[in-house]
């Protein structure tokens, strides 16, 4: 019983880790304080 539980936990961990890259590289949005039209940073 303990061996099955360990095997199931290892399989679940491997599945979880392998699912992390399914969406590919994520595009990060530009920072909210950066103005794309004027290409200048807004100072606070």
C-alpha positions in Angstrom: 0.0 0.0 0.0 2.8 2.4 0.9 4.6 1.6 -2.3 1.5 2.4 -4.4 1.0 5.7 -2.6 4.6 6.7 -3.2 4.4 5.8 -6.9 1.1 7.7 -7.3 2.7 10.8 -5.6 5.7 10.6 -7.9 3.5 10.2 -10.9 1.4 13.2 -9.9 4.5 15.3 -9.3 5.9 14.5 -12.7 2.6 15.2 -14.4 2.3 18.6 -12.6 5.9 19.6 -13.5 5.5 18.5 -17.1 2.3 20.5 -17.5 4.1 23.8 -16.5 5.5 24.3 -20.0 2.4 23.4 -22.0 1.4 27.0 -22.7 4.8 27.9 -24.0 6.6 31.2 -23.3 4.3 33.8 -21.8 4.5 37.3 -23.1 4.8 39.9 -20.3 2.8 43.0 -20.7 4.7 46.3 -20.6 4.8 48.1 -17.3 1.9 50.3 -16.5 4.1 53.4 -16.1 5.6 53.1 -19.6 3.9 55.2 -22.3 4.2 53.3 -25.7 3.0 56.3 -27.8 5.7 58.7 -26.5 8.3 56.1 -25.6 8.9 57.9 -22.3 8.6 56.8 -18.8 6.2 58.5 -16.5 7.9 59.9 -13.4 6.2 59.9 -10.1 
